[in-house]
Amino acid sequence: MDMLVMDLLTGTLSETDASDSSDEDDQFIKEPPTKITRIENFVEETVPQYSDAVFQEHFRMCRRVVDFIIGYFAQSAYKAASIGGRDKVSNEKAILLSLWYLANTETFRQVADRFNVSRSAHRCLVRVITFLASIKHEYIVWPCKNEAKHIGEEFEKKQGIKNVIGAIDGCHIRINKPKLNQDSYVNRKGYHSILLQGVMYIVENLGLCMMPDCCVNQHYMQRLQKMKTYFIMFLLGDSAYPCLNWIVPPFKDNGNLTVQQKRFNYKHSSTRICVENAFGLLKGRFRRLTHFENLDMHLIVKCIMACCVLHNLCLKEGDDCEITEVNISEDVSNDPQRQDNLPVNNRREQLEFQKIPLNCVFHYSVRFAISKVMYHLKTRLVEIHQFHWFIIGVA
């Protein structure tokens, strides 16, 4: 998929460093200097003694995948370097420290004490996070044509809806009140958050983008609206999304739905629920995503992206680490979309009181057509590839 598209999917992430050293210090180091008793040789002696099960419990991935990440990091421009003339933090320690930080909810001070590094060594965390964000195009990718066909077949097995390329949804990542643009990060549920928007397209793989909740309604949808690459497939979204050729939400239940529309809504919901499960697994693997306490928005965004990269990497490498899914019902973005000045191609309105001949169905609403076809599935089939939808792409 074109790099411009992936830039869109990965939202507002910047590849630049989060901030200068003094600003970074302010984000992590708030306590006065004190004598601290640290854990000695945690990486050198304790971690090697962990059983595979205990290792996976703490780091949320198996040793094989962690060793791969360490090797990849060691070959990158972000590898360990000396800090202030002192001995450098090893590549292994930098990776394990960062994974521990993302997989748990300990403060950075607690993490620094555990790994026996000074709190100013958070720079190694920033390096690792930036490295992981820099390889996002390798692990957050749009499926190719052959993969898309397989994905469509797998989605069809769920409830019989053909040509589904993925399920799209948003999930709020809680943050503390930021120093700047505070109102921009308050969601409709009343707390500060960054909205992680993702497409789940096979098993629990995610293609993702991120931006503040206030921006996603207009800015994000306007950018997607400009895309012109055409496919025969579409995304399933919840009622927060407008009805477009390439996004199909359920019918709004105003009390007047027909039997076939209710049937479609049930099948739609049963198929789309996989994306909410995927977010639950993502937060279950990386508990840091349940709440960020530091105030550096650039670093938070990079941490979220790093978690997504690691999650997809684990799935690609067949990591069998058992993850307890987190209940995200309070964090799912189900707010109604604003559509001010947004050209919405909702052709369903043309069909409210019309009977559509099946051989002419491609002229009308994709959603209405699908529900009608599924309702009459036992008597007559219409191949969904008669329609033409566009999905995320470039002109």
Secondary structure, 3 states (H helix, E strand, C coil): CCHHHHHHHCCCCCCCCCCCHHHHHHHHCCCCCCCCCCCCCHHHHHHHHCCHHHHHHHHCCCHHHHHHHHHHHHCCCCCCCCECCECCCCHHHHHHHHHHHHHCCCCHHHHHHHCCCCHHHHHHHHHHHHHHHHCHHHHCCCCCHHHHHHHHHHHHHHHCCCCEEEEEEEEEEEECCCCCCHHHHECCCCCEEEEEEEEEEECCEEEEEEEEHHHHHHHHHHHHHCCCCEECCEEECCCCCCCCCCEECCCCCCCCCCHHHHHHHHHHHHHHHHHHHHHHHHHHHCHHHHCECCCCHHHHHHHHHHHHHHHHHHHHCCCCCCCCCCCCCCCECCCCCCCCCCCCCCHHHHHCCCCCCHHHHHHCCHHHHHHHHHHCCCCCCCCHHHCCEECCCCC
